[in-house]
């Protein structure tokens, strides 16, 4: 299956400022496969070392900081060949190996001729620990679940993916493309972007296998909860994780601790929630009060929404049956459109550097699903899991903040169009939001503001 992240890896390889690479991503998102495939395509060979399968390799990093000696020991122990500039060295499952992570400093300073990539399933948690870390000595790369575009490529719909890439005007999508893209998106809501789940559909068209694959992945995550150093946090992480569908099923999706259990308090669950965030399993979206810059300046840290890392995992954890795929728009609208919001958030986080926020007013109630920072503009975004939409909250946001709002964006099942300053983007175009917003702003004559 084609993964577009390979392009980012080639940039890393060719950069004159290349440093050892830290690859982050949730379990079973395809980190190991991507690194091996990248090595196969762009290097003479891959030298792969798994520090979970071969725990004895860790000792080589405990006894010396000499890079040449470390590599010599690894080559002798594994019978693998390492040639500077010609070999991609992959250190896998390094989350429990602080000495391996710390050694990247010495590789960067003393042996930049070696191309090294480190990966691990809970690496985000390991990097958050207050231990010795090679600050400024490594590059980072985030590998996320497969996008809808990657799903199209895996499903043999290269023509549809290529068509989406060619869009350079805000005008309606012809039915010949709109209708099949709409149908494919419904299937993507079923599979999500986890490679194993996608493979079960694209190769076997087996819905039961999709269900089994997603259940297995969720089970693996839930077993990982037990790896928290404080065993008392395990049940809290588990309850919090299982509460996410209930949190998103409400009209007001603000995260409420009492949904986890009656009488629950923030101080009891903050550490458990942070563990899930650092593990990459959930996205935490804070509420903000105004559209000023930077986007973090107006955060209300007491109010936030929580989404899962993948829309397919959310569907499976919510126990929504794939049969909804055949029932019109039901899959999009099921439990207040939470699947669509989760899907759009996934797409936005890959395109914009700052994590999206959301805006809400309590009395009277208004809520804009997401706020994104694009260059020096804050853009409000609503997600509507239907057609013939109205955007009451976007209208209110415009009334309150006036000239600060250059463009309003709505994702829905309506066609692509620009109505005054309201850009409607079909849900299946979420991967192209940044490009379409840029086209719309240019069409309106509202290029990015300056500092």
C-alpha positions as CSV (number, residue, x, y, z in Angstrom):
1,X,0.0,0.0,0.0
2,X,1.3,3.4,-0.9
3,X,2.1,5.7,2.0
4,X,2.5,9.4,1.2
5,X,4.8,9.8,4.2
6,X,7.6,8.3,2.1
7,X,8.0,11.7,0.4
8,X,8.8,13.2,3.8
9,X,11.4,10.5,4.4
10,X,13.1,11.2,1.1
11,X,13.3,14.9,2.1
12,X,15.0,13.8,5.4
13,X,17.4,11.6,3.5
14,X,18.4,14.3,1.1
15,X,18.6,17.2,3.6
16,X,22.1,18.6,4.2
17,X,20.9,19.2,7.8
18,X,19.8,15.6,8.4
19,X,20.0,14.3,11.9
20,X,19.0,10.9,13.4
21,X,15.2,10.5,13.0
22,X,12.7,9.8,15.7
23,X,9.5,8.3,14.2
24,X,6.4,8.5,16.4
25,X,3.0,6.9,15.8
26,X,0.5,4.6,17.5
27,X,0.8,0.9,17.6
28,X,0.1,-0.9,14.3
29,X,0.0,2.3,12.3
30,X,2.7,0.9,10.0
31,X,5.9,2.6,11.3
32,X,8.1,-0.5,10.8
33,X,6.7,-1.3,7.4
34,X,7.2,2.2,6.2
35,X,10.8,2.4,7.3
36,X,11.7,-0.9,5.8
37,X,9.9,0.0,2.5
38,X,11.7,3.3,2.5
39,X,15.0,1.6,3.0
40,X,14.3,-0.9,0.3
41,X,13.5,1.8,-2.2
42,X,16.2,4.4,-1.4
43,X,19.1,2.5,0.1
44,X,21.3,-0.4,-0.8
45,X,20.2,-2.3,2.3
46,X,18.3,-1.9,5.7
47,X,20.0,-2.9,9.0
48,X,17.0,-3.6,11.3
49,X,17.4,-4.0,15.1
50,X,14.4,-4.7,17.3
51,X,15.1,-3.9,21.0
52,X,12.0,-5.8,22.2
53,X,12.8,-9.0,20.3
54,X,16.5,-8.8,21.0
55,X,16.8,-7.2,24.4
56,X,20.4,-8.2,24.7
57,X,21.2,-5.5,22.0
58,X,20.5,-2.8,24.6
59,X,23.7,-3.7,26.5
60,X,25.8,-2.4,23.6
61,X,24.5,1.1,24.4
62,X,25.0,0.8,28.2
63,X,28.7,0.0,28.1
64,X,29.9,2.7,25.7
65,X,29.1,5.9,23.9
66,X,31.5,5.1,21.1
67,X,29.3,5.0,17.9
68,X,31.7,2.9,15.9
69,X,32.0,0.3,18.7
70,X,28.2,0.2,19.1
71,X,27.7,-0.5,15.4
72,X,30.5,-3.0,15.2
73,X,28.9,-5.0,18.1
74,X,25.5,-4.8,16.4
75,X,26.8,-6.0,13.1
76,X,28.7,-8.9,14.7
77,X,25.7,-10.0,16.8
78,X,23.2,-9.8,14.0
79,X,25.3,-10.6,10.9
80,X,23.9,-7.5,9.2
81,X,26.0,-5.1,7.0
82,X,26.1,-1.4,7.7
83,X,27.7,1.0,5.1
84,X,27.8,4.7,5.7
85,X,25.4,6.6,3.4
86,X,24.3,3.3,1.8
87,X,22.5,1.6,4.7
88,X,19.3,2.7,6.5
89,X,19.8,1.7,10.2
90,X,16.4,1.1,11.9
91,X,16.3,0.9,15.7
92,X,12.8,-0.3,16.5
93,X,10.9,-0.6,19.8
94,X,13.2,1.9,21.5
95,X,10.5,3.3,23.9
96,X,12.0,1.4,26.9
97,X,15.6,2.0,25.8
98,X,16.7,5.5,27.1
99,X,20.4,4.7,26.3
100,X,19.5,4.0,22.7
101,X,17.6,7.3,22.4
102,X,20.3,9.2,24.2
103,X,23.0,7.8,21.9
104,X,21.4,9.7,19.0
105,X,23.4,12.7,20.3
106,X,26.7,10.9,19.6
107,X,25.6,9.7,16.2
108,X,24.7,13.2,15.2
109,X,27.9,14.8,16.6
110,X,30.4,12.1,15.8
111,X,29.0,10.0,12.9
112,X,26.6,12.0,10.8
113,X,27.4,9.8,7.8
114,X,25.1,7.1,9.2
115,X,21.4,7.3,8.4
116,X,19.4,6.2,11.5
117,X,15.7,6.1,12.2
118,X,14.3,5.1,15.6
119,X,10.7,4.0,16.2
120,X,8.5,2.7,19.0
121,X,4.8,2.1,19.8
122,X,4.8,4.2,23.0
123,X,7.6,6.5,22.1
124,X,5.5,9.6,22.8
125,X,5.3,8.6,26.4
126,X,9.0,7.8,26.6
127,X,10.0,11.1,25.2
128,X,7.7,12.9,27.7
129,X,9.7,11.5,30.6
130,X,12.1,13.8,32.4
131,X,15.2,11.7,31.4
132,X,18.3,12.5,29.3
133,X,17.2,13.3,25.8
134,X,19.3,14.5,22.8
135,X,17.6,18.0,22.5
136,X,18.4,19.5,19.1
137,X,20.2,16.4,18.0
138,X,17.3,14.6,16.2
139,X,14.6,15.1,13.6
140,X,11.0,14.1,14.3
141,X,8.4,12.5,12.0
142,X,4.8,11.7,12.9
143,X,3.2,8.7,11.1
144,X,-0.5,8.7,11.3
145,X,-3.3,6.4,10.1
146,X,-3.8,6.2,6.4
147,X,-5.6,9.2,5.0
148,X,-8.7,9.0,2.7
149,X,-6.4,9.7,-0.2
150,X,-4.2,6.8,0.7
151,X,-7.3,4.6,1.2
152,X,-8.3,5.5,-2.4
153,X,-4.8,4.5,-3.7
154,X,-4.9,1.2,-1.7
155,X,-8.4,0.5,-3.0
156,X,-7.3,0.8,-6.7
157,X,-9.0,4.2,-7.2
158,X,-5.9,6.1,-8.4
159,X,-8.2,7.9,-10.9
160,X,-10.2,9.5,-8.1
161,X,-7.1,10.4,-6.1
162,X,-5.5,12.0,-9.1
163,X,-8.7,13.9,-9.8
164,X,-8.7,15.4,-6.3
165,X,-5.1,16.5,-6.8
166,X,-6.0,18.4,-10.0
167,X,-8.7,20.6,-8.4
168,X,-7.5,24.2,-8.6
169,X,-10.7,26.1,-8.7
170,X,-13.7,26.5,-6.4
171,X,-16.4,25.0,-8.6
172,X,-18.9,22.0,-8.2
173,X,-17.5,18.5,-8.5
174,X,-19.1,16.7,-11.4
175,X,-21.4,13.8,-10.4
176,X,-19.2,11.3,-12.2
177,X,-16.6,12.0,-9.4
178,X,-18.8,13.2,-6.6
179,X,-20.9,10.1,-6.3
180,X,-18.1,7.5,-6.2
181,X,-16.1,9.6,-3.8
182,X,-19.0,9.8,-1.5
183,X,-19.4,6.0,-1.6
184,X,-15.7,5.5,-1.0
185,X,-15.7,7.8,2.0
186,X,-18.5,5.8,3.6
187,X,-16.3,2.8,3.3
188,X,-13.4,4.7,4.8
189,X,-15.5,5.5,7.8
190,X,-15.9,1.7,8.2
191,X,-12.3,0.7,7.8
192,X,-10.6,3.8,9.1
193,X,-6.9,4.3,8.3
194,X,-5.2,1.5,10.2
195,X,-3.3,-0.5,7.5
196,X,-4.5,-3.9,8.6
197,X,-8.1,-2.9,8.5
198,X,-7.7,-1.2,5.1
199,X,-5.9,-4.4,3.8
200,X,-8.9,-6.6,4.9
201,X,-11.1,-4.5,2.7
202,X,-8.9,-3.7,-0.3
203,X,-7.6,-7.3,-0.7
204,X,-10.5,-9.4,0.6
205,X,-13.6,-7.2,0.8
206,X,-14.2,-8.9,4.1
207,X,-16.2,-6.8,6.6
208,X,-15.9,-9.4,9.3
209,X,-12.1,-9.4,8.9
210,X,-12.2,-5.6,9.3
211,X,-14.2,-5.9,12.5
212,X,-11.7,-8.5,13.8
213,X,-8.7,-6.4,12.8
214,X,-10.0,-3.3,14.6
215,X,-11.0,-5.3,17.7
216,X,-7.5,-6.8,17.8
217,X,-5.9,-3.3,17.6
218,X,-8.2,-1.9,20.3
219,X,-7.3,-4.9,22.5
220,X,-3.6,-4.3,22.0
221,X,-4.0,-0.6,23.0
222,X,-6.0,-1.6,26.1
223,X,-3.2,-4.1,27.1
224,X,-0.7,-1.2,26.7
225,X,-2.6,0.7,29.4
226,X,-1.0,-1.6,31.9
227,X,2.4,-0.2,31.0
228,X,1.7,3.0,33.0
229,X,4.4,3.1,35.8
230,X,1.6,3.7,38.3
231,X,-0.6,0.6,38.3
232,X,-3.4,2.6,40.0
233,X,-3.8,4.5,36.7
234,X,-4.7,1.4,34.6
235,X,-8.4,1.3,35.4
236,X,-8.7,5.1,35.0
237,X,-7.1,5.0,31.6
238,X,-9.3,2.2,30.6
239,X,-12.5,3.9,31.8
240,X,-11.5,7.2,30.2
241,X,-10.7,5.5,26.8
242,X,-14.1,3.7,26.8
243,X,-15.9,6.9,27.6
244,X,-14.9,8.7,24.4
245,X,-17.8,7.5,22.3
246,X,-20.2,8.6,25.0
247,X,-18.5,12.0,25.3
248,X,-18.9,12.5,21.5
249,X,-22.5,11.3,21.4
250,X,-23.7,14.5,23.2
251,X,-24.8,17.6,21.4
252,X,-22.3,19.6,23.4
253,X,-19.1,17.5,23.0
254,X,-17.1,19.2,25.8
255,X,-15.3,16.5,27.7
256,X,-17.0,15.8,31.1
257,X,-15.3,13.7,33.7
258,X,-18.7,12.7,35.2
259,X,-19.4,10.8,32.0
260,X,-16.6,8.4,33.0
261,X,-18.3,7.7,36.3
262,X,-20.5,9.6,38.7
263,X,-18.6,12.0,40.9
264,X,-15.4,11.8,38.9
265,X,-13.1,14.8,39.2
266,X,-10.4,16.3,36.9
267,X,-7.6,15.8,39.4
268,X,-8.3,12.0,39.5
269,X,-8.1,11.5,35.8
270,X,-5.8,14.2,34.4
271,X,-2.8,11.9,34.5
272,X,-4.7,9.1,32.8
273,X,-5.9,11.5,30.0
274,X,-2.4,12.9,29.5
275,X,-1.1,9.3,29.1
276,X,-3.5,8.7,26.3
277,X,-2.5,12.0,24.7
278,X,1.2,11.3,24.9
279,X,0.6,7.8,23.5
280,X,-1.0,9.4,20.5
281,X,-4.3,7.5,21.0
282,X,-6.4,10.6,21.5
283,X,-6.5,14.2,20.3
284,X,-7.2,16.9,22.9
285,X,-8.9,20.0,21.4
286,X,-9.1,23.0,23.7
287,X,-11.8,25.7,23.7
288,X,-10.7,29.3,23.0
289,X,-12.5,32.5,23.5
290,X,-11.3,34.7,20.5
291,X,-9.7,34.3,17.1
292,X,-6.4,36.2,17.9
293,X,-2.9,35.0,17.3
294,X,-1.2,32.8,18.3
295,X,-3.9,30.2,18.4
296,X,-2.8,29.0,21.9
297,X,-3.1,32.5,23.4
298,X,-6.8,32.3,24.2
299,X,-7.0,28.7,25.4
300,X,-9.4,27.8,28.1
301,X,-7.5,24.9,29.6
302,X,-10.5,23.8,31.7
303,X,-12.6,23.1,28.6
304,X,-11.7,20.7,25.8
305,X,-13.0,17.9,23.5
306,X,-11.4,14.5,23.0
307,X,-11.3,12.6,19.7
308,X,-9.6,9.3,18.8
309,X,-6.6,8.9,16.6
310,X,-8.6,7.1,13.9
311,X,-12.2,7.3,12.7
312,X,-12.4,3.5,12.2
313,X,-11.2,2.9,15.7
314,X,-13.9,5.3,16.9
315,X,-16.6,3.5,14.9
316,X,-15.5,0.1,16.3
317,X,-15.1,1.3,19.9
318,X,-18.6,2.8,19.6
319,X,-19.9,-0.6,18.4
320,X,-21.5,0.9,15.3
321,X,-22.1,-1.9,12.8
322,X,-20.7,-1.7,9.3
323,X,-24.3,-2.3,7.9
324,X,-24.8,1.5,8.3
325,X,-22.6,1.7,5.2
326,X,-25.6,0.7,3.1
327,X,-28.1,3.0,4.8
328,X,-27.9,6.4,3.0
329,X,-26.3,9.1,5.1
330,X,-26.7,7.2,8.4
331,X,-23.0,6.5,8.8
332,X,-22.2,10.2,8.6
333,X,-25.0,11.3,11.0
334,X,-24.7,8.5,13.6
335,X,-24.3,9.8,17.1
336,X,-24.4,13.5,16.3
337,X,-21.9,13.4,13.4
338,X,-19.0,12.5,15.7
339,X,-17.4,10.2,13.0
340,X,-17.3,13.1,10.6
341,X,-15.8,15.4,13.1
342,X,-13.2,12.9,14.0
343,X,-12.4,12.3,10.4
344,X,-12.0,16.0,9.6
345,X,-9.9,16.6,12.7
346,X,-7.5,13.8,11.5
347,X,-7.2,15.6,8.1
348,X,-6.7,19.0,9.6
349,X,-4.0,17.9,12.1
350,X,-1.9,16.6,9.1
351,X,-2.1,19.9,7.2
352,X,-1.7,22.6,9.9
353,X,1.1,22.9,12.3
354,X,-0.9,24.1,15.3
355,X,-3.4,21.7,16.8
356,X,-7.0,22.9,16.0
357,X,-9.1,24.5,18.8
358,X,-12.8,25.0,19.0
359,X,-15.0,28.0,20.0
360,X,-18.2,27.9,22.1
361,X,-20.6,30.3,23.7
362,X,-22.8,29.0,26.5
363,X,-25.8,31.4,26.7
364,X,-27.2,31.4,24.1
365,X,-25.5,28.2,23.0
366,X,-23.2,28.4,19.9
367,X,-20.3,26.1,18.9
368,X,-17.8,26.2,16.1
369,X,-16.3,22.7,15.8
370,X,-12.7,23.7,15.0
371,X,-10.5,26.8,14.7
372,X,-7.4,26.4,12.6
373,X,-4.4,28.7,12.2
374,X,-3.4,29.0,8.6
375,X,-0.3,31.1,8.3
376,X,-1.4,34.3,10.1
377,X,-5.2,33.7,9.9
378,X,-7.6,32.0,12.3
379,X,-10.3,30.2,10.3
380,X,-13.5,28.8,11.8
381,X,-14.6,25.4,10.7
382,X,-17.9,23.5,11.1
383,X,-18.5,19.9,10.2
384,X,-22.0,19.0,9.0
385,X,-22.7,15.3,8.3
386,X,-25.5,16.0,5.9
387,X,-26.7,18.2,3.0
388,X,-28.8,21.4,2.8
389,X,-26.9,22.7,5.8
390,X,-27.2,25.9,7.8
391,X,-24.3,27.3,9.7
392,X,-25.9,29.2,12.7
393,X,-22.7,29.1,14.8
394,X,-20.5,30.2,11.9
395,X,-22.8,33.1,11.3
396,X,-22.7,34.1,15.0
397,X,-18.9,33.9,15.0
398,X,-18.8,36.3,12.0
399,X,-21.1,38.7,13.8
400,X,-18.9,38.7,16.9
401,X,-15.5,38.9,15.3
402,X,-16.2,40.7,12.0
403,X,-13.1,41.7,10.0
404,X,-10.9,39.2,11.9
405,X,-12.8,36.4,10.0
406,X,-11.5,36.4,6.4
407,X,-13.1,33.0,5.5
408,X,-15.5,30.6,7.1
409,X,-15.3,26.9,6.2
410,X,-18.0,24.2,6.3
411,X,-17.4,20.5,5.6
412,X,-20.6,18.7,4.6
413,X,-22.1,16.4,1.9
414,X,-22.9,19.5,-0.2
415,X,-20.8,20.2,-3.3
416,X,-17.7,22.4,-3.4
417,X,-18.7,26.1,-3.6
418,X,-17.8,29.6,-2.3
419,X,-20.8,31.7,-1.2
420,X,-19.6,35.1,-0.2
421,X,-17.0,34.2,2.6
422,X,-18.4,30.8,3.2
423,X,-16.4,27.9,1.7
424,X,-18.3,24.6,1.5
425,X,-15.9,21.6,1.2
426,X,-17.3,18.1,0.5
427,X,-16.2,15.8,3.3
428,X,-14.2,13.6,0.8
429,X,-11.9,16.7,0.1
430,X,-10.8,17.1,3.7
431,X,-7.2,16.1,2.8
432,X,-7.1,19.1,0.5
433,X,-8.4,21.7,2.9
434,X,-5.3,23.8,3.0
435,X,-5.1,24.1,-0.7
436,X,-8.8,24.9,-1.1
437,X,-8.7,27.5,1.6
438,X,-5.8,29.1,-0.1
439,X,-7.6,29.2,-3.5
440,X,-10.7,30.7,-1.8
441,X,-8.8,33.4,0.0
442,X,-7.0,34.3,-3.3
443,X,-10.4,34.4,-5.1
444,X,-11.7,36.7,-2.4
445,X,-8.6,38.8,-2.6
446,X,-7.8,38.2,1.0
447,X,-4.3,36.8,1.1
448,X,-2.6,36.0,4.3
449,X,-2.2,38.9,6.8
450,X,1.2,40.1,7.8
451,X,2.7,40.4,11.3
